[in-house]
Amino acid sequence: MIHSSEGGATTLEWVAGPSNGSQAEDPPISPELTAAIRAAIRGTGLDMQFQPIFQLGNWLVGDKRPVGYEALARFESDVPTDAWFRAAALLGLGVELELSAISAAVRRLDDVPTGRYITVNVSPNVIESLPFSAIVKRLTSGRVRLEISEEAVIEDYERFRSTIAGLRRQGLRIAIDDVGAGMASLKHLVLIPHDSIKLDLDVVRGVDHDPNRQAMVSVLVALSKATDAQVVAEGIETMSELVSLAELGVAFGQGYFLGRPAPLQKADATPSPHG
């Protein structure tokens, strides 16, 4: 169904009508959302925003220049971004939509200041696809990091390890995303060669006053040092969280407190409002 918001903007609904299934099932996908997904794959209605990533120690002493940016897909509707990708997967278009978002992100690489990088979220199915191989050939060495999510299902770890090893030889960097969210991310840490880990926001949220979260962060920092990997904290929302993470040895971070997702020029030029 399509509705107009009070401001006149067109919005899309996820469902075509009431679902007769259980609450655990995905609702039916509206024809309008299906059409919008197909348009986004062609590049229409898909935009990329970039959330800055900072070196926490530098930020605390006043150097608020980002070291990199996470590229985040945004669509021209009020349907949540994750719902777009979930719907696309149900339609058999998940790989195509993800490739479209990745292509849109890496096209901006020339606009990223020298010495900084971008990270893109990517699933194993996409990494092992032929179209992704073509995209990789166009990437600048060392300036792109691929984030593999906790939700990513890997059927054959040995084959995937081999694929990842090849990408790293080409200069791409691998990040394990959502670490601490569940057992899958810990398995990814052990079995997938990587260059950085990203602490899940549920680990970061309240780390300034929760001994259990502090203990988990300390363990992950120690593991990263042993494997020569960086640690990036996601979802930092307060100065107290930022300070606690820095004291625990987390070197890098991102979150609304440091900078919200924005068009690249704004993400690069706008200092933190808390500075």
Secondary structure, 3 states (H helix, E strand, C coil): CEEECCCCCEEECCECCCCCCCCCCCCCECHHHHHHHHHHHCCCCEEEEEEEEEEHHHHHCCCCCCCEEEEEEEECCCCCHHHHHHHHHHCCCHHHHHHHHHHHHHCCHHHCCCCCEEEEECCHHHHCCHHHHHHHCCCCCCCEEEEECCCCCCCCHHHHHHHHHHHHHCCCEEEEEEECCCHHHHHHHHHCCCCEEEECHHHHCCCCCCHHHHHHHHHHHHHHHHCCCEEEECCCCCHHHHHHHHHCCCCEECECCCECCECHHHHHHCCCCCC
